[in-house]
């Protein structure tokens, strides 16, 4: 168990204020809140960010997500209960999180662009980049895992 090395939400307040407009933009982007949290949860699984997994699982469950879909998300390709749009977003998120060098594969891009207009795809990419940033801060400095309350960081 990792102890919190420093409280970057306090010590890095100015840095996090720079991210605030991104959160506001994403909240108003038209991307479904539940889809965003699902993407945030999957990216956090890949990165091993316990704080974000705790946070987004709580938010998803509060929004009516089923435990089954959360428990099986790591194997979404084989599970029958994700929509084609969710599958496209998950594939895009994984490709952008696990950078293997070079461009995202054409087949993943073709799949995601079938479900997201260009502006929505840009917003989805921004959301994926942003959760990767938060994951890296939590992994670098530690966080008080288990302390998150539903809606604690909600943006209106």
MDTraj code that builds the backbone (N, CA, C; nanometers):
import mdtraj as md
import numpy as np

residues = "UNK UNK UNK UNK UNK UNK UNK UNK UNK UNK UNK UNK UNK UNK UNK UNK UNK UNK UNK UNK UNK UNK UNK UNK UNK UNK UNK UNK UNK UNK UNK UNK UNK UNK UNK UNK UNK UNK UNK UNK UNK UNK UNK UNK UNK UNK UNK UNK UNK UNK UNK UNK UNK UNK UNK UNK UNK UNK UNK UNK UNK UNK UNK UNK UNK UNK UNK UNK UNK UNK UNK UNK UNK UNK UNK UNK UNK UNK UNK UNK UNK UNK UNK UNK UNK UNK UNK UNK UNK UNK UNK UNK UNK UNK UNK UNK UNK UNK UNK UNK UNK UNK UNK UNK UNK UNK UNK UNK UNK UNK UNK UNK UNK UNK UNK UNK UNK UNK UNK UNK UNK UNK UNK UNK UNK UNK UNK UNK UNK UNK UNK UNK UNK UNK UNK UNK UNK UNK UNK UNK UNK UNK UNK UNK UNK UNK UNK UNK UNK UNK UNK UNK UNK UNK UNK UNK".split()
xyz = np.array([
    [0.0843, -0.1174, 0.0000],
    [0.0000, 0.0000, 0.0000],
    [0.0888, 0.1238, 0.0000],
    [0.0594, 0.2129, -0.0906],
    [0.1393, 0.3343, -0.1027],
    [0.0818, 0.4441, -0.0139],
    [0.1674, 0.5061, 0.0610],
    [0.1254, 0.6212, 0.1412],
    [0.1332, 0.7460, 0.0557],
    [0.0515, 0.8431, 0.0894],
    [0.0541, 0.9677, 0.0152],
    [0.1860, 1.0395, 0.0420],
    [0.2587, 1.0680, -0.0638],
    [0.3886, 1.1340, -0.0523],
    [0.3730, 1.2841, -0.0320],
    [0.2772, 1.3406, -0.1028],
    [0.2425, 1.4810, -0.0840],
    [0.1015, 1.5017, -0.1346],
    [0.0325, 1.5964, -0.0758],
    [-0.1041, 1.6255, -0.1171],
    [-0.0970, 1.7241, -0.2326],
    [-0.0956, 1.6694, -0.3533],
    [-0.0787, 1.7550, -0.4700],
    [-0.2019, 1.8385, -0.5000],
    [-0.3177, 1.8005, -0.4460],
    [-0.4360, 1.8850, -0.4631],
    [-0.4201, 2.0155, -0.3851],
    [-0.3439, 2.0113, -0.2760],
    [-0.3172, 2.1311, -0.1967],
    [-0.1904, 2.1999, -0.2467],
    [-0.0794, 2.1256, -0.2514],
    [0.0496, 2.1831, -0.2906],
    [0.0543, 2.2212, -0.4383],
    [-0.0233, 2.1533, -0.5186],
    [-0.0255, 2.1810, -0.6625],
    [-0.1521, 2.2513, -0.7059],
    [-0.2104, 2.3261, -0.6156],
    [-0.3398, 2.3909, -0.6426],
    [-0.3380, 2.4694, -0.7743],
    [-0.2325, 2.5449, -0.7988],
    [-0.2248, 2.6236, -0.9219],
    [-0.2203, 2.5348, -1.0454],
    [-0.1487, 2.4246, -1.0367],
    [-0.1419, 2.3315, -1.1494],
    [-0.2800, 2.2728, -1.1771],
    [-0.3505, 2.2361, -1.0726],
    [-0.4825, 2.1765, -1.0927],
    [-0.5861, 2.2783, -1.1360],
    [-0.5666, 2.4022, -1.1003],
    [-0.6561, 2.5070, -1.1507],
    [-0.6413, 2.5214, -1.3017],
    [-0.5233, 2.4895, -1.3529],
    [-0.5026, 2.4931, -1.4975],
    [-0.5838, 2.3842, -1.5679],
    [-0.6097, 2.2734, -1.4988],
    [-0.6899, 2.1646, -1.5560],
    [-0.8406, 2.1879, -1.5426],
    [-0.8797, 2.2772, -1.4545],
    [-1.0222, 2.3010, -1.4288],
    [-1.1017, 2.3355, -1.5550],
    [-1.0520, 2.4228, -1.6417],
    [-1.1294, 2.4528, -1.7632],
    [-1.1500, 2.3301, -1.8529],
    [-1.0570, 2.2364, -1.8490],
    [-1.0720, 2.1130, -1.9270],
    [-1.1908, 2.0332, -1.8721],
    [-1.1993, 2.0227, -1.7404],
    [-1.3112, 1.9507, -1.6785],
    [-1.4443, 2.0171, -1.7118],
    [-1.4476, 2.1487, -1.7095],
    [-1.5699, 2.2220, -1.7443],
    [-1.6069, 2.1949, -1.8897],
    [-1.5088, 2.2026, -1.9771],
    [-1.5340, 2.1763, -2.1194],
    [-1.5907, 2.0360, -2.1395],
    [-1.5286, 1.9371, -2.0775],
    [-1.5743, 1.7993, -2.0947],
    [-1.7142, 1.7788, -2.0385],
    [-1.7457, 1.8446, -1.9280],
    [-1.8794, 1.8331, -1.8690],
    [-1.9858, 1.8887, -1.9631],
    [-1.9490, 1.9853, -2.0451],
    [-2.0429, 2.0486, -2.1374],
    [-2.0288, 1.9957, -2.2804],
    [-1.9455, 1.8978, -2.3013],
    [-1.9081, 1.8545, -2.4364],
    [-2.0167, 1.7796, -2.5125],
    [-2.1118, 1.7247, -2.4437],
    [-2.2116, 1.6428, -2.5114],
    [-2.1798, 1.4938, -2.5019],
    [-2.0583, 1.4602, -2.4586],
    [-2.0287, 1.3194, -2.4336],
    [-2.1063, 1.2754, -2.3100],
    [-2.1655, 1.1572, -2.3157],
    [-2.2440, 1.1079, -2.2035],
    [-2.1560, 1.0931, -2.0796],
    [-2.2073, 1.1413, -1.9682],
    [-2.1335, 1.1356, -1.8416],
    [-2.0953, 0.9923, -1.8067],
    [-2.1883, 0.9016, -1.8269],
    [-2.1631, 0.7613, -1.7939],
    [-2.0532, 0.7029, -1.8821],
    [-2.0523, 0.7398, -2.0111],
    [-1.9470, 0.6930, -2.1009],
    [-1.8120, 0.7493, -2.0567],
    [-1.8082, 0.8769, -2.0200],
    [-1.6831, 0.9358, -1.9728],
    [-1.6300, 0.8611, -1.8512],
    [-1.7170, 0.8354, -1.7536],
    [-1.6724, 0.7637, -1.6339],
    [-1.6272, 0.6213, -1.6677],
    [-1.6923, 0.5569, -1.7633],
    [-1.6517, 0.4226, -1.8051],
    [-1.5111, 0.4268, -1.8657],
    [-1.4860, 0.5271, -1.9473],
    [-1.3538, 0.5440, -2.0073],
    [-1.2516, 0.5752, -1.8984],
    [-1.2874, 0.6641, -1.8067],
    [-1.1966, 0.6991, -1.6968],
    [-1.1627, 0.5740, -1.6143],
    [-1.2624, 0.4912, -1.5921],
    [-1.2422, 0.3693, -1.5141],
    [-1.1477, 0.2738, -1.5879],
    [-1.1718, 0.2542, -1.7184],
    [-1.0873, 0.1605, -1.7956],
    [-0.9433, 0.2096, -1.8035],
    [-0.9232, 0.3372, -1.8310],
    [-0.7876, 0.3912, -1.8377],
    [-0.7193, 0.3764, -1.7022],
    [-0.7919, 0.3992, -1.5953],
    [-0.7360, 0.3848, -1.4609],
    [-0.7006, 0.2397, -1.4305],
    [-0.7764, 0.1442, -1.4855],
    [-0.7404, 0.0027, -1.4728],
    [-0.6056, -0.0229, -1.5393],
    [-0.5903, 0.0257, -1.6607],
    [-0.4662, 0.0047, -1.7357],
    [-0.3480, 0.0638, -1.6597],
    [-0.3668, 0.1835, -1.6045],
    [-0.2588, 0.2536, -1.5357],
    [-0.2404, 0.2098, -1.3912],
    [-0.3330, 0.1325, -1.3373],
    [-0.3226, 0.0866, -1.1994],
    [-0.3399, 0.1984, -1.0980],
    [-0.4298, 0.2907, -1.1248],
    [-0.4527, 0.4044, -1.0348],
    [-0.5686, 0.3733, -0.9396],
    [-0.5350, 0.3340, -0.8184],
    [-0.6357, 0.2925, -0.7204],
    [-0.7311, 0.4055, -0.6836],
    [-0.6794, 0.5272, -0.6673],
    [-0.7670, 0.6386, -0.6299],
    [-0.8728, 0.6610, -0.7371],
    [-0.8310, 0.6631, -0.8642],
    [-0.9267, 0.6878, -0.9723],
    [-1.0221, 0.5704, -0.9920],
    [-0.9753, 0.4482, -0.9694],
    [-1.0655, 0.3329, -0.9766],
    [-1.1737, 0.3426, -0.8699],
    [-1.1343, 0.3794, -0.7490],
    [-1.2300, 0.3985, -0.6407],
    [-1.3302, 0.5080, -0.6766],
    [-1.2779, 0.6201, -0.7227],
    [-1.3616, 0.7353, -0.7552],
    [-1.4617, 0.7044, -0.8663],
    [-1.4118, 0.6540, -0.9769],
    [-1.5011, 0.6348, -1.0917],
    [-1.5943, 0.5156, -1.0744],
    [-1.5545, 0.4153, -0.9975],
    [-1.6478, 0.3060, -0.9699],
    [-1.7640, 0.3572, -0.8856],
    [-1.7347, 0.4412, -0.7874],
    [-1.8407, 0.4981, -0.7032],
    [-1.9337, 0.5868, -0.7851],
    [-1.8756, 0.6709, -0.8722],
    [-1.9587, 0.7581, -0.9552],
    [-2.0436, 0.6770, -1.0531],
    [-1.9842, 0.5752, -1.1134],
    [-2.0594, 0.4912, -1.2072],
    [-2.1746, 0.4191, -1.1377],
    [-2.1483, 0.3593, -1.0234],
    [-2.2542, 0.2892, -0.9505],
    [-2.3649, 0.3854, -0.9090],
    [-2.3281, 0.5063, -0.8695],
    [-2.4278, 0.6069, -0.8309],
    [-2.5137, 0.6492, -0.9503],
    [-2.4585, 0.6392, -1.0705],
    [-2.5320, 0.6754, -1.1922],
    [-2.6100, 0.5574, -1.2497],
    [-2.6083, 0.4440, -1.1808],
    [-2.6871, 0.3294, -1.2241],
    [-2.6111, 0.2231, -1.3014],
    [-2.4800, 0.2366, -1.3101],
    [-2.4018, 0.1325, -1.3774],
    [-2.4142, 0.0026, -1.2988],
    [-2.4095, -0.1098, -1.3695],
    [-2.4217, -0.2381, -1.3020],
    [-2.2844, -0.2862, -1.2545],
    [-2.2810, -0.3511, -1.1389],
    [-2.1547, -0.4081, -1.0926],
    [-2.0954, -0.5055, -1.1943],
    [-2.1797, -0.5820, -1.2621],
    [-2.1315, -0.6804, -1.3585],
    [-2.0465, -0.6139, -1.4665],
    [-2.0942, -0.5031, -1.5211],
    [-2.0186, -0.4349, -1.6279],
    [-1.8854, -0.3810, -1.5757],
    [-1.8824, -0.3358, -1.4520],
    [-1.7561, -0.2875, -1.3950],
    [-1.6593, -0.4032, -1.3704],
    [-1.7110, -0.5115, -1.3176],
    [-1.6259, -0.6253, -1.2844],
    [-1.5648, -0.6915, -1.4070],
    [-1.6320, -0.6813, -1.5196],
    [-1.5871, -0.7488, -1.6416],
    [-1.5208, -0.6510, -1.7397],
    [-1.5114, -0.5262, -1.7040],
    [-1.4625, -0.4248, -1.7980],
    [-1.3237, -0.4564, -1.8528],
    [-1.2406, -0.5169, -1.7733],
    [-1.1060, -0.5507, -1.8192],
    [-1.1097, -0.6470, -1.9385],
    [-1.2188, -0.7183, -1.9550],
    [-1.2342, -0.8137, -2.0655],
    [-1.3528, -0.7740, -2.1538],
    [-1.3685, -0.6456, -2.1778],
    [-1.4845, -0.5947, -2.2519],
    [-1.4983, -0.6544, -2.3916],
    [-1.3903, -0.6910, -2.4542],
    [-1.3974, -0.7453, -2.5908],
    [-1.4759, -0.8766, -2.5954],
    [-1.4668, -0.9552, -2.4886],
    [-1.5336, -1.0853, -2.4859],
    [-1.6728, -1.0797, -2.4230],
    [-1.7058, -0.9701, -2.3565],
    [-1.8333, -0.9603, -2.2843],
    [-1.9420, -0.9038, -2.3761],
    [-2.0633, -0.9566, -2.3644],
    [-2.1705, -0.9159, -2.4557],
    [-2.2461, -0.7887, -2.4166],
    [-2.2142, -0.7276, -2.3034],
    [-2.3004, -0.6205, -2.2558],
    [-2.2430, -0.4801, -2.2666],
    [-2.1629, -0.4562, -2.3694],
    [-2.1164, -0.3210, -2.4008],
    [-2.1630, -0.2876, -2.5416],
    [-2.2097, -0.1666, -2.5603],
    [-2.2599, -0.1251, -2.6911],
    [-2.1442, -0.1088, -2.7897],
    [-2.1768, -0.1028, -2.9175],
    [-2.0738, -0.0806, -3.0192],
    [-2.0038, 0.0530, -2.9973],
    [-2.0777, 0.1532, -2.9562],
    [-2.0190, 0.2842, -2.9291],
    [-1.9214, 0.2758, -2.8111],
    [-1.9614, 0.2063, -2.7055],
    [-1.8730, 0.1887, -2.5905],
    [-1.7474, 0.1107, -2.6306],
    [-1.7650, 0.0074, -2.7118],
    [-1.6514, -0.0723, -2.7575],
    [-1.5525, 0.0139, -2.8370],
    [-1.6060, 0.0985, -2.9230],
    [-1.5199, 0.1870, -3.0025],
    [-1.4442, 0.2827, -2.9108],
    [-1.5136, 0.3403, -2.8131],
    [-1.4501, 0.4334, -2.7197],
    [-1.3462, 0.3633, -2.6334],
    [-1.3761, 0.2419, -2.5905],
    [-1.2806, 0.1654, -2.5094],
    [-1.1556, 0.1296, -2.5890],
    [-1.1739, 0.0895, -2.7141],
    [-1.0581, 0.0579, -2.7986],
    [-0.9725, 0.1829, -2.8205],
    [-1.0375, 0.2966, -2.8431],
    [-0.9667, 0.4235, -2.8618],
    [-0.8904, 0.4595, -2.7340],
    [-0.9557, 0.4446, -2.6209],
    [-0.8932, 0.4772, -2.4920],
    [-0.7716, 0.3891, -2.4660],
    [-0.7840, 0.2608, -2.4925],
    [-0.6719, 0.1703, -2.4709],
    [-0.5553, 0.2035, -2.5633],
    [-0.5852, 0.2347, -2.6883],
    [-0.4796, 0.2672, -2.7843],
    [-0.4051, 0.3938, -2.7446],
    [-0.4767, 0.4917, -2.6910],
    [-0.4144, 0.6184, -2.6519],
    [-0.3449, 0.6105, -2.5169],
    [-0.3793, 0.5117, -2.4372],
    [-0.3187, 0.4960, -2.3050],
    [-0.1943, 0.4081, -2.3128],
    [-0.2027, 0.3009, -2.3865],
    [-0.0903, 0.2078, -2.4016],
    [-0.0190, 0.2382, -2.5325],
    [0.0458, 0.3515, -2.5360],
    [0.1119, 0.3949, -2.6592],
    [0.2206, 0.2958, -2.6985],
    [0.2026, 0.2375, -2.8150],
    [0.2983, 0.1380, -2.8634],
    [0.3930, 0.1982, -2.9665],
    [0.3899, 0.3278, -2.9814],
    [0.4736, 0.3937, -3.0808],
    [0.3986, 0.4070, -3.2121],
    [0.4075, 0.5221, -3.2698],
    [0.3406, 0.5439, -3.3969],
    [0.1944, 0.5796, -3.3795],
    [0.1253, 0.5863, -3.4887],
    [-0.0150, 0.6244, -3.4898],
    [-0.1038, 0.5131, -3.4353],
    [-0.2220, 0.5521, -3.3890],
    [-0.3234, 0.4535, -3.3523],
    [-0.3584, 0.3775, -3.4806],
    [-0.3800, 0.2494, -3.4684],
    [-0.4108, 0.1649, -3.5839],
    [-0.5319, 0.2179, -3.6600],
    [-0.5254, 0.2094, -3.7919],
    [-0.6344, 0.2582, -3.8770],
    [-0.7679, 0.1938, -3.8432],
    [-0.7667, 0.0622, -3.8127],
    [-0.8949, -0.0047, -3.7846],
    [-0.9601, 0.0494, -3.6572],
    [-0.8805, 0.0891, -3.5586],
    [-0.9368, 0.1482, -3.4365],
    [-0.9919, 0.2862, -3.4673],
    [-0.9182, 0.3628, -3.5463],
    [-0.9667, 0.4959, -3.5852],
    [-1.0961, 0.4851, -3.6662],
    [-1.1015, 0.3934, -3.7608],
    [-1.2218, 0.3760, -3.8417],
    [-1.3408, 0.3354, -3.7549],
    [-1.3163, 0.2500, -3.6574],
    [-1.4231, 0.2063, -3.5675],
    [-1.4766, 0.3224, -3.4851],
    [-1.3879, 0.4004, -3.4262],
    [-1.4326, 0.5083, -3.3375],
    [-1.4994, 0.6205, -3.4156],
    [-1.4539, 0.6483, -3.5369],
    [-1.5141, 0.7581, -3.6126],
    [-1.6543, 0.7238, -3.6644],
    [-1.6898, 0.5945, -3.6623],
    [-1.8263, 0.5546, -3.6972],
    [-1.9263, 0.5966, -3.5898],
    [-1.8784, 0.6160, -3.4668],
    [-1.9668, 0.6428, -3.3541],
    [-1.9536, 0.7840, -3.2968],
    [-1.8499, 0.8553, -3.3373],
    [-1.8264, 0.9884, -3.2825],
    [-1.7980, 1.0864, -3.3956],
    [-1.8725, 1.1972, -3.3973],
    [-1.8438, 1.3047, -3.4912],
    [-1.7057, 1.3608, -3.4578],
    [-1.6488, 1.4364, -3.5486],
    [-1.5115, 1.4843, -3.5309],
    [-1.4920, 1.5604, -3.4002],
    [-1.5820, 1.6527, -3.3676],
    [-1.5674, 1.7296, -3.2437],
    [-1.5801, 1.6396, -3.1205],
    [-1.6719, 1.5445, -3.1259],
    [-1.6880, 1.4503, -3.0141],
    [-1.5646, 1.3618, -2.9999],
    [-1.5038, 1.3245, -3.1116],
    [-1.3831, 1.2427, -3.1062],
    [-1.2670, 1.3217, -3.0455],
    [-1.2604, 1.4490, -3.0767],
    [-1.1586, 1.5349, -3.0152],
    [-1.1831, 1.5436, -2.8647],
    [-1.3089, 1.5612, -2.8244],
    [-1.3410, 1.5673, -2.6816],
    [-1.3111, 1.4348, -2.6121],
    [-1.3413, 1.3237, -2.6781],
    [-1.3111, 1.1925, -2.6213],
    [-1.1597, 1.1771, -2.6026],
    [-1.0832, 1.2212, -2.6988],
    [-0.9372, 1.2154, -2.6900],
    [-0.8865, 1.3038, -2.5771],
    [-0.9454, 1.4198, -2.5613],
    [-0.9090, 1.5091, -2.4504],
    [-0.9413, 1.4429, -2.3169],
    [-1.0558, 1.3784, -2.3069],
    [-1.0943, 1.3101, -2.1832],
    [-0.9946, 1.1995, -2.1491],
    [-0.9539, 1.1234, -2.2486],
    [-0.8575, 1.0150, -2.2269],
    [-0.7229, 1.0719, -2.1830],
    [-0.6794, 1.1773, -2.2483],
    [-0.5528, 1.2417, -2.2107],
    [-0.5593, 1.2960, -2.0688],
    [-0.6725, 1.3527, -2.0322],
    [-0.6885, 1.4129, -1.9000],
    [-0.6862, 1.3079, -1.7899],
    [-0.7575, 1.1964, -1.8073],
    [-0.7561, 1.0942, -1.7021],
    [-0.6170, 1.0316, -1.6919],
    [-0.5465, 1.0204, -1.8023],
    [-0.4086, 0.9730, -1.7953],
    [-0.3234, 1.0686, -1.7116],
    [-0.3462, 1.1977, -1.7243],
    [-0.2736, 1.2968, -1.6439],
    [-0.3041, 1.2788, -1.4961],
    [-0.4324, 1.2696, -1.4613],
    [-0.4705, 1.2499, -1.3210],
    [-0.4126, 1.1190, -1.2664],
    [-0.4181, 1.0126, -1.3461],
    [-0.3611, 0.8844, -1.3030],
    [-0.2140, 0.8997, -1.2685],
    [-0.1419, 0.9694, -1.3524],
    [0.0013, 0.9832, -1.3310],
    [0.0335, 1.0643, -1.2058],
    [-0.0452, 1.1654, -1.1770],
    [-0.0254, 1.2405, -1.0520],
    [-0.0516, 1.1514, -0.9314],
    [-0.1603, 1.0751, -0.9350],
    [-0.1925, 0.9870, -0.8225],
    [-0.0866, 0.8792, -0.8039],
    [-0.0373, 0.8234, -0.9131],
    [0.0630, 0.7182, -0.9050],
    [0.1970, 0.7744, -0.8578],
    [0.2303, 0.8948, -0.8987],
    [0.3578, 0.9563, -0.8592],
    [0.3607, 0.9946, -0.7113],
    [0.2501, 1.0528, -0.6639],
    [0.2508, 1.1118, -0.5300],
    [0.1642, 1.0386, -0.4282],
    [0.0874, 0.9423, -0.4734],
    [-0.0023, 0.8718, -0.3824],
    [-0.1277, 0.9530, -0.3574],
    [-0.2294, 0.8857, -0.3138],
    [-0.3561, 0.9512, -0.2841],
    [-0.4252, 0.8713, -0.1746],
    [-0.5154, 0.9349, -0.1054],
    [-0.5882, 0.8709, 0.0036],
    [-0.6993, 0.7826, -0.0552],
    [-0.6625, 0.6629, -0.0976],
    [-0.7564, 0.5715, -0.1626],
    [-0.8671, 0.5332, -0.0653],
    [-0.9907, 0.5391, -0.1155],
    [-1.1062, 0.5023, -0.0344],
    [-1.1765, 0.6211, 0.0290],
    [-1.1190, 0.7385, 0.0151],
    [-1.1765, 0.8576, 0.0786],
    [-1.2733, 0.9343, -0.0111],
    [-1.2777, 0.9007, -0.1387],
    [-1.3598, 0.9754, -0.2327],
    [-1.5093, 0.9585, -0.2018],
    [-1.5804, 1.0686, -0.2092],
    [-1.7271, 1.0692, -0.1952],
    [-1.7892, 1.0993, -0.3308],
    [-1.8976, 1.0313, -0.3639],
    [-1.9637, 1.0492, -0.4935],
    [-1.9893, 1.1974, -0.5201],
    [-1.9469, 1.2417, -0.6383],
    [-1.9679, 1.3792, -0.6791],
    [-1.8714, 1.4794, -0.6212],
    [-1.7721, 1.4347, -0.5476],
    [-1.6792, 1.5239, -0.4784],
    [-1.6129, 1.6245, -0.5735],
    [-1.5804, 1.5831, -0.6938],
    [-1.5140, 1.6715, -0.7891],
    [-1.6067, 1.7089, -0.9046],
    [-1.7366, 1.7011, -0.8834],
    [-1.8333, 1.7281, -0.9890],
    [-1.8173, 1.8699, -1.0412],
    [-1.8337, 1.8822, -1.1727],
    [-1.8282, 2.0106, -1.2402],
    [-1.9659, 2.0389, -1.2945],
    [-2.0135, 2.1573, -1.2716],
    [-2.1467, 2.1942, -1.3224],
    [-2.1360, 2.2709, -1.4512],
])
top = md.Topology()
chain = top.add_chain()
for i, resn in enumerate(residues, 1):
    res = top.add_residue(resn, chain, resSeq=i)
    for name in ("N", "CA", "C"):
        top.add_atom(name, md.element.get_by_symbol(name[0]), res)
traj = md.Trajectory(xyz[None], top)
